Amino acid sequence: MREGNPGKPDRALLGVLNGDVIEPPPIWMMRQAGRYLPEYREIRKRAPNFLGFCFDPDLATEATLQPIRRYGFDAAILFSDILTVPHALGSNVWFAEGEGPRLDPVRDTAAVEALRFDPAKLAAVYETVRRVRRDLPAQTTLLGFAGAPWTVAAYMVEGSGSRDWVETKRWAYANTGFDRLIDRLVDATVEHLALQLEAGADAVQIFDSWAGALDPAGFEKFVIEPTQRIVGRLKDRVPGARIIGFPRQAGALYPRYADATGVDGLSLDTSVPLNWAVGAIKNVALQGNLDPLRLLAGGTSLDAAIDAIRQAMRGRRFIFNLGHGVLPPTPIEHVAQLVERVRG
Ligand SMILES: Cc1c2[nH]c(c1CCC(=O)O)Cc1[nH]c(c(CCC(=O)O)c1C)Cc1[nH]c(c(CCC(=O)O)c1C)Cc1[nH]c(c(C)c1CCC(=O)O)C2
């Protein structure tokens, strides 16, 4: 079934994005580098704060490689964060230990006009990409990433995480300059993703974690339209760029997102019935969507959930993943069970 990738080493995950059906499917996990790994918790102590960790190429390279060494996943994902982009735009971003991200809120046009993307502030990130590519096994795909404009804007407007994103939606729907923030983020995201691809990333994922917070008209304007611009411009700038989109909780709007944005792969959240997705979503590789809680719980119900996903996706361009990030209390043995079951 393989066409191969002329001129490229045989990277299964990149192969799926390029059009191959591969059995067993390549596997990686969102948030595979992080707190569920004892070796991550150990090196995390070496940095004074989380952004300092992300901007230290020694530490970020090591964190990226840890899950590859332990489990041999088919892809490594750059260890970084979606909030490095607001940092490079000049926003004040910090992680209050145990409380999640904090930013100085951006709530008017003057604050938007003050933002300037300076990629020099992310030089350590691109250096990490180069080092990881140099140290990775040749068959392992390296993924870069960015947050989508809507999700990054939501953190910038609220100044933190939120359940309902009230201030962001109020401004977005009022139509009083929020689009300018989205435009700035589209420009910065294209630049940031292009620099990762040019430093050695094989493909990139765009995380729109809060896409599901919008109504359908808002989803069209603030999720689909900016993502479509990013994909078009990135493919113009970096020929052959491969892009996975993750509009989390998009529900019935997943097919529209896949058709309209031009992504090569679509990451499905835990709530999506795969039998529906296979029929409704054409012409893209699908990725997903094991419930991270199944992985945490383990046991025979984990095996059954893995088998059901494999069964539903047989014959389809598919990348095995979770429906969202792995949770910190997940036992490391359950992850070993997952990888073995998918490949066995
Ligand atoms: C919304 C979002 C963020 N960051 C990210 C998203 C989109 C994906 C999603 O929806 O989960 C993306 C992200 N964050 C991180 C990665 C690294 C690569 C990987 O997936 O392994 C990636 C791809 C590391 C991280 N980013 C963060 C950690 C934990 C902090 C630490 O280790 O000290 C890690 C490993 C911190 C972070 N960063 C963010 C939050 C809300 C938090 C705090 C919540 C939490 O603690 O999980 C913003």
The ligand as an SDF file (V2000), in Angstrom:
LIG
                    3D

 48 52  0  0  0  0  0  0  0  0999 V2000
   -4.2680   24.9530   25.4540 C   0  0  0  0  0  0  0  0  0  0  0  0
   -2.8210   24.5390   25.2920 C   0  0  0  0  0  0  0  0  0  0  0  0
   -1.7060   25.0220   26.0600 C   0  0  0  0  0  0  0  0  0  0  0  0
   -0.5840   24.3900   25.5740 N   0  0  0  0  0  0  0  0  0  0  0  0
   -0.9220   23.5290   24.5680 C   0  0  0  0  0  0  0  0  0  0  0  0
   -2.3090   23.6330   24.3480 C   0  0  0  0  0  0  0  0  0  0  0  0
   -3.0840   22.9440   23.2460 C   0  0  0  0  0  0  0  0  0  0  0  0
   -3.3510   21.5110   23.5350 C   0  0  0  0  0  0  0  0  0  0  0  0
   -4.3690   21.2700   24.6180 C   0  0  0  0  0  0  0  0  0  0  0  0
   -5.5210   21.6510   24.4480 O   0  0  0  0  0  0  0  0  0  0  0  0
   -3.9730   20.6410   25.6170 O   0  0  0  0  0  0  0  0  0  0  0  0
   -0.0260   22.6980   23.7490 C   0  0  0  0  0  0  0  0  0  0  0  0
    1.1510   22.0720   24.3820 C   0  0  0  0  0  0  0  0  0  0  0  0
    1.6620   22.2370   25.6510 N   0  0  0  0  0  0  0  0  0  0  0  0
    2.7750   21.4550   25.8100 C   0  0  0  0  0  0  0  0  0  0  0  0
    3.0340   20.7970   24.5900 C   0  0  0  0  0  0  0  0  0  0  0  0
    4.3130   19.9780   24.3990 C   0  0  0  0  0  0  0  0  0  0  0  0
    4.3800   18.8380   23.5630 C   0  0  0  0  0  0  0  0  0  0  0  0
    3.5190   17.6530   23.9350 C   0  0  0  0  0  0  0  0  0  0  0  0
    2.3360   17.6180   23.5330 O   0  0  0  0  0  0  0  0  0  0  0  0
    4.0550   16.6930   24.5330 O   0  0  0  0  0  0  0  0  0  0  0  0
    2.0010   21.1440   23.7030 C   0  0  0  0  0  0  0  0  0  0  0  0
    1.7530   20.6630   22.2880 C   0  0  0  0  0  0  0  0  0  0  0  0
    3.5900   21.3300   27.0390 C   0  0  0  0  0  0  0  0  0  0  0  0
    3.0320   21.7670   28.3270 C   0  0  0  0  0  0  0  0  0  0  0  0
    2.3290   22.9180   28.6000 N   0  0  0  0  0  0  0  0  0  0  0  0
    2.0730   23.0030   29.9410 C   0  0  0  0  0  0  0  0  0  0  0  0
    2.6340   21.8650   30.5910 C   0  0  0  0  0  0  0  0  0  0  0  0
    2.6130   21.5920   32.0800 C   0  0  0  0  0  0  0  0  0  0  0  0
    3.4830   22.5460   32.8380 C   0  0  0  0  0  0  0  0  0  0  0  0
    4.6840   21.9260   33.5290 C   0  0  0  0  0  0  0  0  0  0  0  0
    5.1750   20.8380   33.1910 O   0  0  0  0  0  0  0  0  0  0  0  0
    5.1920   22.6100   34.4450 O   0  0  0  0  0  0  0  0  0  0  0  0
    3.2450   21.0880   29.5830 C   0  0  0  0  0  0  0  0  0  0  0  0
    4.0290   19.8170   29.7720 C   0  0  0  0  0  0  0  0  0  0  0  0
    1.3680   24.1330   30.6190 C   0  0  0  0  0  0  0  0  0  0  0  0
    0.1470   24.6340   29.9620 C   0  0  0  0  0  0  0  0  0  0  0  0
    0.0530   25.1350   28.6970 N   0  0  0  0  0  0  0  0  0  0  0  0
   -1.2410   25.4970   28.4210 C   0  0  0  0  0  0  0  0  0  0  0  0
   -2.0030   25.2720   29.5870 C   0  0  0  0  0  0  0  0  0  0  0  0
   -3.4900   25.5350   29.7050 C   0  0  0  0  0  0  0  0  0  0  0  0
   -1.1350   24.7720   30.5500 C   0  0  0  0  0  0  0  0  0  0  0  0
   -1.4610   24.4980   31.9980 C   0  0  0  0  0  0  0  0  0  0  0  0
   -2.3000   23.3070   32.1870 C   0  0  0  0  0  0  0  0  0  0  0  0
   -1.4710   22.1090   32.4750 C   0  0  0  0  0  0  0  0  0  0  0  0
   -0.6490   22.2230   33.4050 O   0  0  0  0  0  0  0  0  0  0  0  0
   -1.6300   21.0770   31.7700 O   0  0  0  0  0  0  0  0  0  0  0  0
   -1.7190   26.0500   27.1430 C   0  0  0  0  0  0  0  0  0  0  0  0
  1  2  1  0
  2  3  2  0
  2  6  1  0
  3  4  1  0
  3 48  1  0
  4  5  1  0
  5  6  2  0
  5 12  1  0
  6  7  1  0
  7  8  1  0
  8  9  1  0
  9 10  2  0
  9 11  1  0
 12 13  1  0
 13 14  1  0
 13 22  2  0
 14 15  1  0
 15 16  2  0
 15 24  1  0
 16 17  1  0
 16 22  1  0
 17 18  1  0
 18 19  1  0
 19 20  2  0
 19 21  1  0
 22 23  1  0
 24 25  1  0
 25 26  1  0
 25 34  2  0
 26 27  1  0
 27 28  2  0
 27 36  1  0
 28 29  1  0
 28 34  1  0
 29 30  1  0
 30 31  1  0
 31 32  2  0
 31 33  1  0
 34 35  1  0
 36 37  1  0
 37 38  1  0
 37 42  2  0
 38 39  1  0
 39 40  2  0
 39 48  1  0
 40 41  1  0
 40 42  1  0
 42 43  1  0
 43 44  1  0
 44 45  1  0
 45 46  2  0
 45 47  1  0
M  END
$$$$
